Amino acid sequence: MLIAYLDEFGHVGPYVSPQHKKFFHNPIFGYAGIVVPTTSVRAFGAKFERSKEREFRAEIHESGKHPRRWEKKGSEIFTTGSHVRYPQRVDLIDDLADYLVRRGGRIFFSGEVKPVGSPAESGQTAAVTTRKALTEAVRRLCEYADARDEELLVLLDEGGPLPREEAITAMAQFIYSSSAPHMKRVLEVPMQLESHRYGAVQFADWICAALTRAVHFHFTPSAEFSWAPNVIAQLVVNRSTSQSQIWVPTTRDRVKDVGLAHARKWANRPSTSERVVRSPRLTLRVRDAVG
């Protein structure tokens, strides 16, 4: 059996632009994390806790908490200042991701570019965004499990946005009413865990934070997180499931890990017509990036 540990990346609320006074956070919303065989869950969790305690020893000691009950949020690790000051932390996460893959696990992400505008302008509320994202993530995870002939359990970080409760309720109907064979792989509706008690959930949060910075770089005019594609190249490329993607409804593109790891902004990529007339080698590289 497989266990997927997921958290949110991007931002669930409306998006207009980085300069907007209210709707400026992120144009993407989705779910990401890791998928682990049950036989590797304890081993990965133990390695995560050892690595976390070694890297953040001073902060843990200062907090007065037990190391297993202390957590470092990915949003603190993946700031521009922290990334410059503590570059070794990417290597730490890279080592954990490498161990995950060697134990039969994979990184997973599923997100979508949100319609631009306020809820009144776009016609999409946070509740709708959450429901769509969670449904798509579970569907893609079921495809992955089916390809491996495994059953699946999905676990979420408990501290998600308020619309998630409604989304989980809607998931029950989606899961149990679906006639698609691969949807039979998931054993139960997604369940929620307290992240400070589970290292795998904390690691999912770290992956989500890196993805949040990367999609902000690729899908907004801002260059604030220009370092993020290199992080994705180190942590995610060749370690994500084939079902992982960012869906772009306006262009019907599927952006894979290779696309997120590219130093050129996705929003500034050549147009479709330009990509078609280039050499076969370049066309192949573009196809690899978009899926």
Secondary structure, DSSP 8 states (H G I E B T S, - for coil): -EEEEEEEEE-SS-B--TT-SSS-S-SEEEEEEEEEEGGGHHHHHHHHHHHHHHHTHHHHHHHTS-GGG----HHHHTSHHHHHH-THHHHHHHHHHHHHHHTT-EEEEEEEE--BB-HHHH---HHHHHHHHHHHHHHHHHHHHHHTT--EEEEEESS--TTHHHHHHHHHHHHHH---GGGGGB-SS-EEE-GGG-HHHHHHHHHHHHHHHHHHHHHSS--TTTTHHHHHHHHTTTTB-TT-EEEETTTTEEE-HHHHT-SS-GGGS--HHHHHHS-HHHHHHHHHHH-
